[in-house]
Amino acid sequence: MERRDRLAENLPEIAEILRGSLLQRTIRHKRGCPKCERGEGHPMLVLTVNYPGGENRQISLRPEQKRQVERWLENYHKLKSRLEEICELNQVLLRPEP
């Protein structure tokens, strides 16, 4: 129970979590853009989130949002991992003692 309590005390900031994946995409215009005509395109950051039923939401991000999004994604993964550990420990507590 002490281990479970320590895990619960050290959870990341719950309000600062985000589920999804951070991707870098390149947008290319069909006409009139010299950068795209040279094959360079325009790099952009995208947060993509998958939902049940195959729905996918993509949100374009500004470059200055990258660190915040990375931190929130990391918090989500830490929180999810610690919740799984707590659930496993609670299962052990439910088992009858020998």
C-alpha distances in whole Angstrom, upper triangle without the diagonal:
4,5,5,6,9,10,11,12,14,16,20,22,22,26,27,26,29,29,32,34,36,39,43,46,49,52,55,58,61,64,65,62,63,60,59,63,62,59,56,55,52,49,46,42,41,37,37,35,35,34,34,38,39,39,39,39,41,41,43,42,44,43,42,39,38,35,33,33,32,29,28,28,26,23,24,23,20,18,19,17,14,14,15,12,9,12,11,8,8,11,10,8,12,13,15,15,18
4,5,5,6,9,10,10,12,15,18,21,21,25,26,25,28,29,32,34,36,39,42,45,49,51,55,58,61,63,64,61,62,59,58,62,61,58,55,54,51,48,45,42,40,37,37,35,36,36,36,40,40,41,40,40,41,41,43,41,43,42,40,38,36,34,32,32,31,28,27,28,25,23,23,22,19,18,19,18,14,15,16,13,11,14,14,10,12,15,13,12,15,17,19,18,21
4,5,5,6,9,10,11,13,16,19,20,24,24,23,26,26,29,30,32,36,39,42,46,48,52,55,58,60,61,58,59,56,55,59,58,55,52,51,48,45,42,39,38,34,34,32,33,33,33,37,38,38,37,37,38,38,40,38,40,39,38,35,34,31,30,30,28,25,25,25,22,20,20,19,16,15,16,14,11,12,13,10,9,12,11,8,11,13,12,12,15,17,19,18,21
4,5,5,6,9,10,11,15,18,17,21,22,21,24,24,27,29,31,34,38,41,44,47,50,53,56,59,60,57,58,55,54,58,57,54,51,50,47,44,41,37,36,32,32,30,30,30,31,34,35,35,35,35,36,36,38,37,39,38,37,34,33,30,29,28,27,24,23,23,21,18,19,18,15,13,14,13,9,10,11,8,6,9,9,7,8,11,11,10,13,16,18,18,21
4,5,5,6,9,10,14,16,16,20,21,21,24,25,28,30,32,35,39,42,45,47,51,54,57,60,60,58,59,55,55,58,58,55,52,50,48,44,41,38,36,33,33,31,32,32,32,36,37,37,36,36,37,36,38,37,38,38,36,33,33,30,28,28,27,24,23,24,21,19,19,19,16,14,16,15,11,11,14,11,9,12,13,10,11,14,14,13,16,18,21,20,24
4,5,5,6,9,12,15,16,20,20,20,23,24,27,29,30,34,37,40,44,46,50,52,56,58,59,56,57,53,53,56,55,53,50,49,46,42,40,36,35,32,33,31,32,32,33,37,37,37,36,35,36,35,37,35,37,36,34,32,31,28,26,26,25,22,22,22,19,17,18,18,14,13,15,14,10,12,14,11,10,13,14,12,13,17,16,16,19,21,23,23,26
4,5,5,7,10,13,14,17,18,17,20,21,23,25,27,30,33,37,40,43,46,49,52,55,56,53,54,50,50,53,52,50,47,45,43,39,37,33,32,29,29,27,28,28,29,33,33,33,32,32,32,32,34,32,34,33,32,29,28,25,24,24,22,19,19,19,16,14,15,14,11,10,12,10,6,8,10,8,7,11,12,10,12,15,15,15,18,20,23,23,26
4,6,6,9,12,12,15,16,16,19,20,23,25,27,31,34,37,41,43,46,49,52,55,56,53,54,51,50,54,53,50,47,46,43,40,37,33,32,28,29,27,27,27,28,32,33,32,31,31,32,31,33,32,34,33,32,29,28,25,23,23,22,19,18,19,17,14,14,15,12,10,12,11,8,8,11,10,8,11,13,12,12,15,16,16,18,21,24,24,27
4,6,9,11,12,15,16,17,20,22,25,27,28,32,35,38,41,43,47,50,53,55,56,53,54,51,51,54,53,51,48,46,43,40,37,33,32,29,30,28,30,30,31,35,35,35,33,33,33,32,34,32,33,33,31,28,28,25,23,23,23,19,18,20,17,14,16,16,13,11,14,14,10,12,15,13,11,15,17,15,15,19,19,19,21,24,26,27,30
4,6,9,11,14,14,15,18,19,22,24,25,29,31,35,38,41,44,47,50,53,53,50,51,48,47,51,50,47,45,43,40,37,34,30,30,27,28,26,28,28,30,34,34,33,32,31,31,30,32,29,31,30,28,25,25,22,20,21,19,16,16,17,14,11,13,14,10,9,13,12,9,11,14,12,12,15,17,16,17,20,21,20,23,25,28,28,31
4,7,8,11,11,11,14,16,19,21,22,26,29,32,36,38,41,44,47,50,50,48,49,45,45,49,48,45,42,41,38,34,31,28,27,23,24,23,24,25,26,30,30,29,28,27,27,27,28,27,28,28,26,23,22,20,18,18,17,14,13,14,12,9,10,11,8,6,10,10,7,9,12,12,11,14,16,16,17,20,21,21,23,25,28,29,32
4,6,9,8,8,12,14,17,19,19,23,26,29,33,35,38,41,44,47,47,44,45,42,42,45,45,42,39,37,34,31,28,24,24,21,22,21,23,23,26,29,29,28,26,25,25,24,25,23,24,24,22,19,19,16,14,14,14,10,9,11,9,6,8,10,7,6,10,11,9,11,14,14,14,17,19,19,20,23,24,24,26,29,32,33,36
4,6,6,7,11,14,17,19,20,24,26,29,32,34,38,40,44,46,46,43,45,41,41,45,45,42,39,37,34,31,28,24,23,20,22,20,23,23,26,29,29,28,26,24,24,23,24,22,23,23,21,18,18,16,13,14,14,11,9,12,11,7,9,12,10,9,12,14,13,13,17,17,17,19,22,22,22,25,27,27,28,31,34,35,38
4,5,6,10,12,16,18,20,23,26,29,32,34,38,40,43,45,46,43,45,42,41,45,45,42,39,37,34,31,28,24,23,19,20,19,21,21,23,26,27,25,24,22,23,21,23,22,23,24,22,19,19,17,14,14,15,12,9,12,12,8,8,11,10,8,11,13,12,12,15,17,16,17,20,21,21,23,26,25,27,30,33,34,37
4,6,9,12,15,18,19,22,25,28,31,32,36,38,41,43,43,41,43,40,39,43,43,41,38,35,32,29,26,22,21,18,19,18,20,20,23,26,26,24,23,21,21,19,21,19,21,22,20,17,18,16,13,13,14,12,9,12,13,10,10,14,13,11,14,16,16,15,19,20,19,21,24,25,24,27,29,29,30,33,36,38,41
4,7,10,13,15,16,19,22,25,28,29,33,35,38,41,41,38,40,37,36,40,40,38,35,32,29,26,23,19,18,15,17,16,19,20,23,26,25,23,21,19,19,17,19,17,18,19,17,13,14,12,9,9,11,8,5,9,10,7,8,12,12,10,13,16,15,16,19,20,20,22,24,25,26,28,30,30,32,34,38,39,42
4,7,10,12,13,17,20,23,26,28,32,34,37,39,40,37,39,36,35,39,39,36,33,31,28,25,22,18,17,13,14,13,16,17,19,23,22,20,18,17,17,16,18,16,18,19,18,14,14,13,10,9,10,8,4,6,8,5,5,9,10,8,10,13,14,14,16,18,18,20,22,23,24,26,28,29,30,32,36,37,40
4,7,9,10,14,17,20,23,24,28,31,34,36,37,35,36,33,32,36,36,33,31,28,25,22,19,15,13,10,11,9,12,13,17,20,19,17,15,13,13,12,15,14,16,17,17,13,12,12,10,7,9,9,5,5,8,8,6,9,11,10,11,14,16,15,17,20,20,21,23,25,26,27,30,31,31,34,37,39,42
4,7,10,13,17,19,22,24,28,30,33,36,37,34,36,33,32,35,35,32,30,28,25,22,19,15,13,9,9,7,9,10,13,17,16,14,12,11,12,12,15,15,18,19,19,15,14,15,13,10,10,11,8,6,9,9,6,8,11,11,10,13,15,15,16,19,20,20,22,24,25,26,29,30,30,33,36,38,41
4,7,10,13,15,19,21,24,27,29,32,34,31,33,30,29,32,32,29,27,25,22,19,16,13,10,6,6,4,7,10,13,16,14,13,10,9,9,10,13,13,16,17,18,15,13,15,13,10,10,12,10,7,10,12,9,10,14,14,13,15,18,18,18,21,23,23,24,27,28,28,31,32,33,35,39,41,43
4,6,10,12,16,18,22,25,27,30,32,29,30,27,26,29,29,26,24,22,20,16,14,10,8,6,5,7,9,12,16,18,15,14,11,11,10,10,12,12,15,15,17,14,12,13,13,9,9,12,11,8,10,13,11,11,15,16,15,17,20,20,20,23,25,25,26,29,30,31,33,35,35,37,41,43,45
4,7,10,13,16,19,22,25,28,29,26,28,24,23,27,26,23,21,19,17,13,10,7,6,5,6,9,12,16,19,21,18,17,13,12,10,10,10,9,12,12,14,11,8,11,11,8,8,11,11,8,11,14,13,13,16,18,18,19,22,23,23,25,27,28,29,32,33,34,36,38,39,40,44,46,48
4,6,10,13,16,19,22,25,26,23,24,21,20,23,23,20,17,16,14,10,8,6,5,6,7,11,13,17,20,21,18,17,13,13,10,10,10,10,12,12,15,13,10,13,14,11,11,15,15,12,15,18,17,17,20,21,21,22,25,26,26,29,31,31,32,35,36,37,39,41,42,43,47,48,51
4,7,10,13,17,20,22,23,20,21,18,17,20,19,16,14,12,10,7,6,5,6,9,10,14,17,20,23,25,21,20,16,15,12,12,10,10,11,10,14,13,10,14,15,13,13,16,17,15,17,20,20,20,23,25,24,26,28,30,30,32,34,35,36,38,40,40,42,44,45,47,51,52,54
4,7,10,13,16,19,20,17,18,15,14,17,17,14,12,10,8,6,5,6,7,10,11,15,17,21,24,24,21,19,16,15,11,12,10,11,13,12,16,15,14,17,18,16,16,20,20,18,21,24,23,23,26,28,27,29,32,32,32,35,37,37,38,41,42,43,45,47,48,49,53,55,57
4,6,10,13,15,17,14,15,12,10,13,13,10,8,6,5,4,6,9,10,14,15,18,20,24,27,27,23,22,19,17,14,14,12,13,14,14,17,17,16,19,21,19,19,23,23,22,24,27,26,27,30,31,31,32,35,36,36,39,41,41,42,45,46,46,49,51,51,53,57,58,60
4,7,10,12,14,11,13,11,8,12,13,10,9,6,5,6,7,10,11,15,16,19,21,24,27,27,24,22,19,17,14,14,11,13,14,15,18,19,18,21,23,21,22,25,25,24,27,29,28,29,32,33,33,35,38,38,38,41,43,43,44,47,48,49,51,53,53,55,59,61,63
4,6,9,11,8,10,9,5,8,10,8,8,5,6,9,11,14,15,19,19,23,24,27,30,30,26,25,22,20,17,18,15,17,17,18,22,22,21,25,26,24,25,29,29,28,30,33,32,33,36,37,37,38,41,42,42,44,46,47,48,51,52,52,54,56,57,58,62,64,66
4,6,7,6,9,9,6,8,11,10,10,7,9,12,13,17,18,21,22,25,27,29,32,31,28,26,23,22,19,19,17,19,19,20,23,24,24,27,29,27,28,32,32,30,33,36,35,36,39,40,39,41,44,44,45,47,49,49,51,53,54,55,57,59,60,61,65,67,69
4,7,8,10,11,8,8,12,11,12,10,12,15,17,20,21,24,24,27,28,31,33,32,29,27,25,24,22,22,20,22,23,24,27,28,27,31,32,30,31,35,35,33,36,39,38,38,42,43,42,44,47,47,47,50,52,52,53,56,57,57,60,62,62,63,67,69,71
4,6,9,10,8,8,11,12,13,12,14,17,19,22,23,27,27,30,32,34,37,36,33,31,28,27,24,25,22,24,24,25,28,29,29,33,34,32,34,37,37,36,39,41,41,41,44,46,45,47,50,50,50,53,55,55,56,59,60,60,63,65,65,67,71,72,75
4,6,9,8,8,11,13,13,12,14,17,19,23,24,28,29,32,34,36,39,38,35,33,30,29,26,26,23,24,24,24,28,29,29,33,34,33,34,37,38,37,40,42,41,42,45,47,46,48,51,51,52,54,56,56,58,60,61,62,64,66,67,69,72,74,76
4,5,5,6,9,10,10,9,10,14,16,20,22,25,27,30,32,35,38,37,34,32,29,27,24,24,20,22,21,21,24,26,26,29,31,30,31,34,35,34,37,39,39,40,42,44,44,45,48,49,49,52,54,54,55,58,59,60,62,64,64,66,70,72,74
4,5,5,6,9,9,9,11,15,17,21,23,27,29,32,34,37,40,40,36,35,32,30,27,26,23,23,22,22,25,27,27,30,32,31,32,35,36,35,38,40,40,41,43,45,45,47,49,50,51,53,55,55,57,59,60,61,63,65,66,68,71,73,75
4,5,5,7,6,6,8,11,14,18,20,24,26,29,32,35,38,38,34,33,29,28,24,23,20,21,19,19,22,24,23,27,29,28,28,32,33,32,34,37,37,37,40,42,42,43,46,47,47,49,51,52,53,56,57,58,60,62,63,64,68,69,71
4,5,5,5,4,7,11,14,17,19,23,24,28,29,33,35,35,31,30,27,26,22,22,19,20,20,20,23,25,24,27,29,28,28,32,32,31,34,36,36,36,39,41,41,42,45,46,46,48,50,51,52,55,56,56,59,60,61,63,67,68,70
4,5,8,8,11,14,17,21,23,27,27,31,33,36,38,38,34,33,30,29,26,26,23,24,24,23,27,28,27,31,33,31,32,35,36,35,37,40,40,40,43,45,44,45,48,49,49,52,54,54,55,58,59,60,62,64,65,66,70,71,73
4,6,8,11,14,17,21,23,27,28,32,33,37,39,39,35,34,31,30,27,27,24,24,24,23,26,28,27,30,32,31,31,35,36,34,36,39,39,39,42,44,44,45,48,49,49,51,53,54,55,57,59,59,61,63,64,66,69,71,72
4,6,10,12,15,18,20,24,25,28,30,33,36,36,32,31,28,27,24,24,21,22,22,21,25,26,25,28,30,28,28,32,33,31,33,37,36,36,39,41,40,41,45,46,46,48,50,50,51,54,55,56,58,60,61,62,66,67,69
4,7,9,12,16,18,22,23,27,29,32,35,35,31,30,27,26,22,22,19,19,19,18,21,23,21,24,27,25,25,29,30,29,31,34,34,34,36,38,38,39,42,43,43,45,48,48,49,52,53,54,56,58,59,60,64,65,67
4,7,10,13,15,19,20,24,26,29,32,32,29,27,24,23,19,19,16,17,16,16,20,21,20,23,25,23,24,27,28,27,29,32,32,32,35,37,36,38,41,42,42,44,46,47,48,50,52,52,54,56,57,59,62,64,66
4,6,10,13,16,18,22,24,28,31,31,28,26,22,21,17,16,13,13,13,12,16,17,16,20,22,20,21,24,25,24,27,29,29,30,32,34,34,36,38,39,40,42,44,44,46,48,49,50,52,54,55,57,61,62,64
4,7,10,14,16,19,22,25,29,29,26,24,21,19,15,14,11,11,11,10,14,14,13,17,19,17,17,21,22,21,23,26,26,26,29,31,31,32,35,36,36,38,40,41,42,45,46,47,49,51,52,53,57,58,61
4,7,10,13,16,19,22,26,27,24,21,18,16,12,11,7,7,8,8,11,11,11,14,16,14,15,18,19,18,20,23,23,24,26,28,28,29,32,33,34,36,38,38,40,42,43,44,46,48,49,51,55,56,58
4,7,10,13,16,20,23,25,22,20,16,14,10,9,6,5,7,7,10,9,8,11,13,10,11,15,15,14,17,19,19,20,23,24,24,26,28,29,30,32,34,35,36,38,39,41,43,44,45,47,51,52,55
4,6,10,13,16,20,21,18,16,12,10,6,5,5,6,9,10,13,10,9,13,13,10,12,15,14,13,16,18,17,18,21,22,22,24,27,27,28,31,32,32,34,37,37,38,41,42,43,45,49,50,53
4,7,10,13,17,19,16,14,10,8,6,5,7,7,11,12,14,11,10,12,12,8,10,13,12,10,14,15,14,15,18,19,19,21,24,24,25,27,29,29,31,33,34,35,37,39,39,41,45,47,49
4,7,10,14,15,12,11,7,6,4,6,9,11,14,15,17,14,13,16,15,11,13,16,14,11,15,17,15,15,19,19,18,21,23,23,24,27,28,28,30,32,33,33,36,38,38,40,44,46,48
4,7,10,12,10,8,6,5,6,9,12,13,17,18,20,16,16,18,16,13,14,16,13,11,15,16,13,14,18,17,16,19,21,21,21,24,26,25,27,30,30,31,33,35,35,37,41,43,45
4,7,9,7,6,4,6,9,12,15,17,21,22,24,20,19,21,20,16,17,19,17,14,17,18,15,15,19,19,16,19,22,21,21,24,26,24,26,29,29,29,32,34,34,36,39,42,44
4,6,6,5,6,8,11,14,17,19,23,25,26,23,22,24,22,19,20,21,18,16,19,19,16,17,20,19,17,20,22,21,21,24,25,24,26,29,28,28,32,33,33,35,38,41,43
4,5,6,9,11,15,18,21,23,27,29,30,26,26,27,26,22,23,24,21,19,22,22,18,19,22,21,18,21,23,21,21,25,25,23,25,28,28,27,31,32,31,33,37,39,42
4,6,9,12,16,19,22,25,28,30,32,29,28,30,28,25,26,28,25,22,25,25,22,22,26,25,22,24,27,25,24,28,29,27,29,32,31,30,34,35,34,36,39,42,44
4,6,10,13,16,20,22,26,28,30,26,26,28,27,23,24,26,23,21,24,25,21,21,25,24,22,24,27,25,25,28,30,28,29,33,33,32,35,37,36,38,41,44,46
4,7,10,13,17,20,23,25,27,24,24,26,24,21,22,24,22,20,23,24,20,21,25,24,22,25,27,26,26,29,30,29,31,34,33,33,36,38,37,39,43,45,48
4,7,10,13,16,20,22,24,21,20,23,21,18,19,22,19,17,20,21,18,19,23,23,21,23,26,25,25,29,30,29,31,34,34,34,37,38,38,40,44,46,48
4,7,10,13,17,19,21,17,17,20,19,15,17,20,17,16,19,20,18,19,23,22,21,24,26,25,26,29,30,30,32,34,34,35,38,39,39,41,45,47,50
4,7,10,13,15,17,15,15,18,17,13,16,18,16,15,18,20,18,19,23,23,22,25,27,27,27,30,32,31,33,36,36,37,40,41,41,43,47,49,52
4,6,10,13,14,12,12,15,14,11,14,17,15,14,18,19,18,19,23,23,22,25,27,27,28,31,32,32,34,37,37,38,41,42,42,45,48,50,53
4,7,10,12,10,11,14,14,12,14,17,16,16,19,20,20,21,24,25,25,27,29,30,31,33,35,35,37,39,40,41,43,45,45,48,51,53,56
4,6,8,6,7,11,11,9,12,14,14,14,17,19,18,20,23,23,24,26,28,29,30,32,34,34,36,38,39,40,43,44,45,47,51,52,55
4,5,5,7,11,11,10,13,15,15,16,19,20,21,22,25,25,26,29,30,31,33,35,36,37,39,41,41,43,45,46,47,50,53,55,57
4,5,6,9,10,10,12,14,15,16,18,20,21,22,24,25,26,28,30,31,33,34,36,37,39,40,42,43,45,46,48,50,53,55,57
4,6,7,8,10,11,13,14,15,17,19,20,22,23,24,26,28,29,30,32,34,35,36,38,39,41,43,44,45,47,49,53,54,56
4,6,5,6,9,10,11,12,14,15,17,19,20,21,23,24,26,27,29,30,32,33,35,36,37,39,41,42,43,46,49,51,53
4,6,5,6,9,10,11,12,14,15,17,18,20,21,23,24,26,27,29,30,32,33,35,36,38,40,41,42,44,48,49,52
4,5,5,6,9,10,11,12,14,15,16,18,20,21,22,24,26,27,28,30,32,33,34,36,38,39,41,43,46,47,50
4,5,5,6,9,10,11,12,14,15,16,18,20,21,22,24,26,27,28,30,32,33,35,36,37,39,41,45,46,48
4,5,5,6,8,10,11,12,14,15,16,18,20,21,23,24,26,27,29,30,31,33,35,36,37,40,43,45,47
4,6,5,6,9,10,11,12,14,15,17,18,20,21,23,24,26,27,29,30,32,34,35,36,38,42,43,46
4,5,5,6,9,10,10,12,14,15,16,18,20,21,22,24,26,27,28,30,32,33,35,37,40,41,44
4,5,5,6,9,10,10,12,14,15,16,18,20,21,22,24,26,27,29,31,31,33,35,39,40,43
4,5,5,6,9,10,11,12,14,15,17,19,20,21,23,25,26,27,29,31,32,34,38,39,41
4,5,5,6,9,10,11,12,14,16,17,18,20,21,23,24,26,28,29,31,33,36,37,39
4,5,5,6,8,10,10,12,14,15,16,18,20,21,22,24,26,27,28,31,34,35,38
4,5,5,6,9,10,10,12,14,15,16,18,20,21,23,25,26,27,29,33,34,37
4,5,5,6,9,10,11,12,14,15,17,19,20,21,23,25,26,28,32,33,35
4,6,5,6,9,10,11,12,14,15,17,18,20,21,23,25,27,30,31,33
4,5,5,6,9,10,10,12,14,15,16,18,20,21,23,25,28,29,32
4,6,5,6,9,10,11,12,14,15,17,19,20,21,23,27,28,31
4,5,5,6,9,10,11,13,14,16,17,19,20,22,26,27,29
4,5,5,6,9,10,11,12,14,16,17,19,21,24,25,27
4,5,5,6,9,10,10,12,14,15,17,19,22,24,27
4,5,5,6,9,10,11,13,14,15,17,21,22,25
4,5,5,6,9,10,11,13,15,16,20,20,23
4,5,5,6,9,10,11,13,15,18,19,22
4,5,5,6,9,10,11,13,16,18,21
4,5,5,7,9,10,11,15,16,19
4,5,5,6,9,10,14,14,17
4,5,5,6,9,12,14,17
4,5,5,7,10,12,15
4,5,5,9,10,12
4,6,8,9,12
4,6,9,12
4,6,9
4,6
4
